[in-house]
Amino acid sequence: MDLTKIPSHIAIILDGNGRWAKKRGRPRIYGHRKGAFNIEKIAKHANDLGVKVLSIYCFSTENWTRPEGEVSYLMTLPIRYFNRYFNKIKESPYKIRFSGRRDRINQKLQDLMQELEEVTSNHEGLILNICFDYGSRDEIIRGIKKLYTDLSNNKIKAVDVTPELFDTYLDTAYLGDVDLLIRTSGEERISNFLLWQIAYAELYFTDVLWPDFDEIELDKAIISYSKRNRRFGGLKEQEK
């Protein structure tokens, strides 16, 4: 691995938990539990490699349409997980952030999210951006509404509106664009995840199901990324 070409911001669509459980004759919620405990391992490895931001897609705005029992479990899983590891997270180098809506989740989870953000706010390691009840179209619409309010109140002028300014109205403000987007489980679509932020991201798809995605698989994705010729719409000097 070329350590000079480590992506600053990695985003992962954590896909395949249900299929992982089904292959083992277990209920889907067992796969979600196993997938949740895989996050720490990948976050630690990313931090050790020097990745600055890791955004993970845990629950989408569309996931509410899943069976009621599965949704109910996914609403309580973060509470059990974070309560179990609260002290460990508090003493870790990670800075926790949450992206997505909070008006549709229970108050207990909202309070826990806020507390985790507060107790890790001064940490200087990897920023773990947990996208929960998140959908990129929803995020962009909410950003437009906030921008419109500031325009209406003369806090900013229309001439001041730039992509860089609009970025500050999004849930991911100041996290920077995504360099590498990974999707596990063999599916090859974006699924309404960080559409604004992945404008020039490199995409990496793997057949490995999320609970089986380990440090070696992350290394494979980063090695693939390091070999890409990133032009950002232009040409490099040697190609002109």
C-alpha positions as CSV (number, residue, x, y, z in Angstrom):
1,M,0.0,0.0,0.0
2,D,1.2,3.5,-0.9
3,L,0.8,5.4,2.3
4,T,1.1,8.7,0.5
5,K,-2.2,8.0,-1.3
6,I,-4.5,7.2,1.6
7,P,-8.0,8.7,0.9
8,S,-8.8,11.5,3.4
9,H,-12.5,10.7,3.4
10,I,-13.9,7.2,3.0
11,A,-17.6,6.4,2.8
12,I,-19.0,2.9,3.1
13,I,-22.5,1.6,2.3
14,L,-22.8,-1.2,4.9
15,D,-24.7,-3.7,2.8
16,G,-25.4,-7.4,3.1
17,N,-26.2,-7.9,6.8
18,G,-29.5,-9.6,6.1
19,R,-28.1,-11.9,3.4
20,W,-25.1,-12.7,5.8
21,A,-27.6,-13.9,8.4
22,K,-29.8,-15.8,5.9
23,K,-26.9,-17.8,4.7
24,R,-26.4,-19.0,8.3
25,G,-30.1,-19.7,8.9
26,R,-30.4,-16.8,11.3
27,P,-32.9,-13.9,11.3
28,R,-32.0,-10.6,9.6
29,I,-31.6,-8.8,12.9
30,Y,-28.7,-11.2,13.8
31,G,-26.9,-9.9,10.7
32,H,-27.5,-6.3,11.7
33,R,-26.1,-7.0,15.2
34,K,-23.0,-8.6,13.6
35,G,-22.6,-5.7,11.2
36,A,-22.8,-3.2,14.0
37,F,-19.9,-4.8,15.9
38,N,-17.8,-4.7,12.7
39,I,-17.8,-0.9,12.6
40,E,-15.3,-0.5,15.4
41,K,-12.8,-2.8,13.7
42,I,-12.9,-0.9,10.4
43,A,-12.9,2.5,12.1
44,K,-9.8,1.5,14.1
45,H,-7.9,0.3,11.0
46,A,-8.9,3.4,9.0
47,N,-7.7,5.6,11.9
48,D,-4.4,3.6,12.0
49,L,-3.9,4.2,8.3
50,G,-4.4,8.0,8.6
51,V,-7.9,8.3,7.2
52,K,-9.4,11.5,8.4
53,V,-13.1,10.9,8.0
54,L,-15.1,7.7,7.8
55,S,-18.8,8.1,6.8
56,I,-21.0,5.0,7.3
57,Y,-24.5,4.4,6.0
58,C,-26.4,2.8,8.8
59,F,-30.0,3.6,8.3
60,S,-31.5,5.4,5.3
61,T,-34.7,7.5,5.0
62,E,-36.1,4.7,2.8
63,N,-35.4,1.9,5.4
64,W,-38.5,2.9,7.3
65,T,-40.5,0.8,4.7
66,R,-38.8,-2.4,6.0
67,P,-40.8,-4.8,8.2
68,E,-41.9,-3.2,11.5
69,G,-39.9,-5.7,13.6
70,E,-36.7,-5.1,11.7
71,V,-37.1,-1.3,11.9
72,S,-37.9,-1.5,15.6
73,Y,-34.7,-3.5,16.2
74,L,-32.6,-1.0,14.2
75,M,-33.9,1.8,16.3
76,T,-32.8,0.1,19.5
77,L,-29.5,-1.5,18.3
78,P,-27.5,1.8,18.4
79,I,-28.7,2.5,22.0
80,R,-27.5,-0.9,23.2
81,Y,-24.3,-0.7,21.2
82,F,-23.3,2.8,22.3
83,N,-24.3,2.2,25.9
84,R,-22.1,-0.9,26.0
85,Y,-19.1,0.9,24.6
86,F,-19.7,4.4,25.9
87,N,-16.7,4.6,28.2
88,K,-14.5,3.0,25.5
89,I,-15.7,5.6,22.9
90,K,-15.2,8.4,25.4
91,E,-11.6,7.5,25.8
92,S,-11.0,6.6,22.1
93,P,-9.4,9.0,19.6
94,Y,-12.5,9.1,17.5
95,K,-14.7,12.2,17.0
96,I,-18.3,11.0,16.6
97,R,-20.7,12.9,14.3
98,F,-24.2,12.0,13.1
99,S,-25.7,13.0,9.8
100,G,-29.4,12.7,9.0
101,R,-32.8,13.5,10.4
102,R,-33.4,13.3,14.2
103,D,-37.1,14.2,14.3
104,R,-38.3,10.7,13.5
105,I,-36.2,8.7,16.0
106,N,-37.0,8.2,19.7
107,Q,-35.8,10.8,22.3
108,K,-33.5,8.3,24.1
109,L,-31.5,7.8,20.9
110,Q,-31.5,11.5,20.1
111,D,-30.1,12.3,23.6
112,L,-27.4,9.6,23.2
113,M,-26.4,11.0,19.8
114,Q,-26.0,14.4,21.3
115,E,-24.0,13.2,24.3
116,L,-21.7,11.2,22.0
117,E,-21.0,14.2,19.9
118,E,-20.3,16.3,22.9
119,V,-18.0,14.0,24.8
120,T,-15.9,13.3,21.7
121,S,-15.9,16.9,20.3
122,N,-12.3,17.5,21.3
123,H,-10.9,14.2,20.1
124,E,-8.3,14.6,17.3
125,G,-8.4,11.2,15.6
126,L,-10.7,9.8,12.9
127,I,-14.1,11.6,12.5
128,L,-16.7,8.8,12.5
129,N,-19.7,10.2,10.6
130,I,-22.6,8.0,11.3
131,C,-25.4,8.5,8.8
132,F,-28.7,7.5,10.5
133,D,-32.1,8.2,9.1
134,Y,-30.1,9.7,6.3
135,G,-31.0,10.3,2.6
136,S,-29.0,12.6,0.4
137,R,-32.0,14.1,-1.4
138,D,-33.6,14.8,2.0
139,E,-30.3,16.4,3.2
140,I,-30.1,18.6,0.1
141,I,-33.7,19.8,0.5
142,R,-33.1,20.6,4.1
143,G,-30.0,22.5,3.2
144,I,-31.8,24.5,0.6
145,K,-34.5,25.5,3.1
146,K,-31.8,26.7,5.6
147,L,-30.1,28.6,2.8
148,Y,-33.4,30.2,1.8
149,T,-34.1,31.3,5.3
150,D,-30.7,33.0,5.6
151,L,-31.3,34.7,2.2
152,S,-34.7,35.9,3.3
153,N,-33.3,37.3,6.5
154,N,-30.5,39.0,4.6
155,K,-27.8,37.0,6.5
156,I,-26.3,36.3,3.1
157,K,-26.7,37.6,-0.5
158,A,-27.5,35.5,-3.5
159,V,-24.1,36.5,-5.1
160,D,-22.4,34.8,-2.1
161,V,-23.9,31.4,-2.9
162,T,-21.3,29.0,-4.1
163,P,-20.8,25.3,-3.9
164,E,-18.5,25.8,-1.0
165,L,-21.0,27.9,0.9
166,F,-23.9,25.5,0.2
167,D,-21.7,22.7,1.6
168,T,-21.8,24.4,5.0
169,Y,-25.6,23.9,5.0
170,L,-25.4,20.2,4.7
171,D,-25.2,17.6,7.6
172,T,-21.6,16.9,6.5
173,A,-20.4,20.5,6.8
174,Y,-16.7,20.9,6.9
175,L,-16.0,17.1,6.5
176,G,-14.8,17.6,2.9
177,D,-15.7,15.7,-0.2
178,V,-15.6,11.9,-0.3
179,D,-12.5,10.4,-1.9
180,L,-13.5,6.8,-1.9
181,L,-16.9,5.3,-1.8
182,I,-17.2,1.6,-0.9
183,R,-20.2,-0.6,-1.2
184,T,-20.2,-4.2,0.1
185,S,-22.4,-7.2,-0.9
186,G,-22.0,-7.0,-4.7
187,E,-24.7,-4.3,-5.3
188,E,-23.5,-1.6,-7.6
189,R,-25.6,1.5,-6.9
190,I,-25.4,4.6,-4.7
191,S,-28.8,4.3,-3.0
192,N,-29.2,8.0,-2.2
193,F,-26.0,8.3,-0.2
194,L,-23.9,11.5,-0.1
195,L,-24.8,12.4,-3.6
196,W,-23.4,15.9,-3.3
197,Q,-20.2,14.8,-1.5
198,I,-19.3,12.0,-3.9
199,A,-19.2,14.2,-7.1
200,Y,-15.6,13.1,-7.8
201,A,-15.3,10.1,-5.5
202,E,-13.7,6.9,-6.7
203,L,-16.2,4.0,-6.5
204,Y,-15.3,0.5,-5.2
205,F,-17.7,-2.4,-5.2
206,T,-17.0,-5.7,-3.5
207,D,-19.0,-9.0,-3.3
208,V,-18.0,-9.3,0.4
209,L,-20.9,-8.9,2.8
210,W,-20.5,-6.2,5.4
211,P,-20.1,-8.5,8.4
212,D,-17.2,-10.2,6.6
213,F,-15.6,-7.0,5.5
214,D,-12.3,-6.8,7.5
215,E,-9.0,-4.9,7.5
216,I,-7.7,-6.8,4.5
217,E,-10.8,-5.9,2.5
218,L,-10.4,-2.3,3.4
219,D,-6.7,-2.5,2.3
220,K,-7.8,-3.9,-1.0
221,A,-10.2,-1.0,-1.6
222,I,-7.5,1.6,-0.7
223,I,-4.9,-0.1,-2.9
224,S,-7.4,0.0,-5.8
225,Y,-8.0,3.7,-5.0
226,S,-4.3,4.5,-5.0
227,K,-4.0,3.2,-8.6
228,R,-6.7,5.4,-10.0
229,N,-5.9,8.4,-12.1
230,R,-8.0,11.2,-10.5
231,R,-8.5,14.0,-13.0
232,F,-11.4,15.9,-11.3
233,G,-12.8,16.7,-14.8
234,G,-9.4,18.0,-16.2
235,L,-6.2,16.5,-17.5
236,K,-2.9,16.1,-15.7
237,E,0.1,17.8,-17.1
238,Q,1.5,14.6,-18.8
239,E,-1.8,14.0,-20.5
240,K,-2.1,17.4,-22.2
